[in-house]
Amino acid sequence: MKIPEVRKNINGMSGYVPGEQPKGLSRIIKLNTNENPYPPSPEAKKALENFDWQRLNRYPDPVGQALREEIAAYHGVSPDMIICANGSDDILTIVSRCFIDPDHALACPDPTYSLYVSLASLQDAPCIRIPLLDGFELPDDFEEQAKGASIIMLARPNAPTGNLYPMERMERLCENFDGAVFIDEAYADFSENNCAEFVKKYPNVIISRTFSKSRSLAGLRFGYAIAQPELIAQLMKAKDSYNISMLTQAVALAVFRDHDYLAKTVQAVKDSREALAKGLQEAGFKTVPSETNFVFAMPPDGDGERFFRFLRTKNIIVRYFPGAVTGKYVRITVGLPEEMDALFDAVKEYLA
Ligand SMILES: Cc1ncc(COP(=O)(O)O)c(C=O)c1O
């Protein structure tokens, strides 16, 4: 018997490649997947200690109602405007199941979070990739170029570039586009503004958030989306029945309530981000203004790959994205102050 054939589009695609998670972390400075360098709120520890392990024989609440209510109150919307998921990647999968197929295209900027393109391949859907302008801004005719697509997926702030498209531009896009607009706000807590309020005005908008970045819970897997109730009801049909474990629900709820810890750690990351960008600029790097927990930086020789490889020899891992434009840069996640010191020692050596 031979291995059965999978669908043609699956066979033909290479599959999304997540950032490397190296073993032996103690020797390595890991600045490649935009995790938070700080631990999660101590409320996570309490929630784990208080968790009754014997309850694990039962299925979890399929929709995470307690979380929906808490998150809804935070955003000033009703709980039926929230869907919870196993990280925001799960939200993206749910949304792509609902909107894209061979006759319904996805449109997204280029460069952006590369999972969007992989999701289109999984759905065997066409993907319209719209190049960003210099400075990684949206072109004026973005909606025009996206015409015919069922959904636009974009990240704001964008990844891997870190910049924030202007609010008025986003508003215009949501008004003009005749389809769904998915705004991936994975990094919104680090940015000066966000589009969460759009869901109250625009029935075509879906906003997603994650606990993986600002809330230091990448390992737990929790994310959510906000949209109008009719749209959330549709998305609910496309999720796995129990997509958030009981443990995840308990920890995510406890951490979400700790607003002070969020504010404190976000500020620390933002301060380090500014110091990182400034230090790199002083060393002759070109940096993209960042509203995230990472900096997209071009070394003075314009050779992202060479710099990436050099850093590896120093046990520092950043992210390199091959490509005519992205290949000139590396993406550096904000780390602990001592990790940033080690990075700057390596930068000095590279330039010497
Ligand atoms: C733009 C963007 N969206 C979503 C994600 C995935 O987040 P999560 O851990 O919630 O699946 C990432 C992760 O790096 C990201 O950069």
The ligand as a Tripos MOL2 file, in Angstrom:
@<TRIPOS>MOLECULE
LIG
   16    16     1     0     0
SMALL
NO_CHARGES

@<TRIPOS>ATOM
      1 C1          1.0460   39.5930   12.8680 C.3       1 LIG1
      2 C2          0.9160   38.3560   13.6900 C.ar      1 LIG1
      3 N1         -0.2920   37.8090   13.8560 N.ar      1 LIG1
      4 C3         -0.4610   36.6930   14.5700 C.ar      1 LIG1
      5 C4          0.6220   36.0610   15.1770 C.ar      1 LIG1
      6 C5          0.3900   34.7680   15.8940 C.3       1 LIG1
      7 O1          0.0570   34.9660   17.1970 O.3       1 LIG1
      8 P1         -0.4950   33.8130   18.1070 P.3       1 LIG1
      9 O2          0.6360   33.3900   18.9820 O.co2     1 LIG1
     10 O3         -1.6040   34.4610   18.8590 O.co2     1 LIG1
     11 O4         -1.0050   32.6920   17.2550 O.co2     1 LIG1
     12 C6          1.8990   36.5920   15.0390 C.ar      1 LIG1
     13 C7          3.0380   35.9180   15.6650 C.2       1 LIG1
     14 O5          4.1700   36.2300   15.5530 O.2       1 LIG1
     15 C8          2.0480   37.7700   14.2730 C.ar      1 LIG1
     16 O6          3.2580   38.3110   14.0870 O.3       1 LIG1
@<TRIPOS>BOND
     1     1     2 1
     2     2     3 ar
     3     2    15 ar
     4     3     4 ar
     5     4     5 ar
     6     5     6 1
     7     5    12 ar
     8     6     7 1
     9     7     8 1
    10     8     9 2
    11     8    10 1
    12     8    11 1
    13    12    13 1
    14    12    15 ar
    15    13    14 2
    16    15    16 1
@<TRIPOS>SUBSTRUCTURE
     1 LIG1         1 GROUP 0 **** ****
